[in-house]
Amino acid sequence: MLHRLQKIAEDLKKTKIDGKLGIGEKGRMTKQMMINFKQYYRQAIVQKKTNLDEMIRSVWAIWKHKASSNDDPHHERCSIKYCGYLKSLEKGEEYDHNKHRLPLGIMKAIRPVFDELAHPDTLKKVINGGSQNSNESSHAVLWSLAPKNRYATGVVIDLCAAIAVLSYNDTTTNNDTDSSDESDDSNNIDSNKSIQENVNKGRNDDGVA
Ligand SMILES: [Zn+2]
């Protein structure tokens, strides 16, 4: 995701989009925003890890959420876990898309990234953590991070699943999935370590061996 967004930003540097050259700058597609997109994409995969249709819908929900405006909101597929619009709706508060949305011209410019990364051919490689495509299922990676005899909370399991998917992508797939994006994740090893610490901590706190 990140790598592809950066490529589009580079390709469109000299193209006028919504009145400005390129898609970057404040209030547009900043580096931080690209990183956010990468994380949203990862979450969509991890949370819907066994259901391809739901995974596809969740990835498109990201695009629709960010392209939404006050006149044209599309949060039907959003989760209240991250969607400010749905949260405001629940509280009966006003929600102003202008503070959160990206210009439609930019969303259209990055749409090919979603066409590719939300494509069933792409996502079916990571369904069930990619176990359909590999002898070494990522569940093996998952359980190496969270041994079955240890107490682990659902959150920790989710984190482990995320790491497992990423580890799987990093080691076994090629550039037609999103593995190249993870090269900027210098924290992968640290994450593994802190997950182990959390698993251990959970066990100690709850006195469950
Ligand atoms: Zn939303």
Boltz pocket constraint, residues with backbone or C-beta under 6 A from the ligand:
constraints:
  - pocket:
      binder: B
      contacts: [[A, 61], [A, 65], [A, 74], [A, 75], [A, 78], [A, 79], [A, 83], [A, 84], [A, 85], [A, 86]]
      max_distance: 6.0
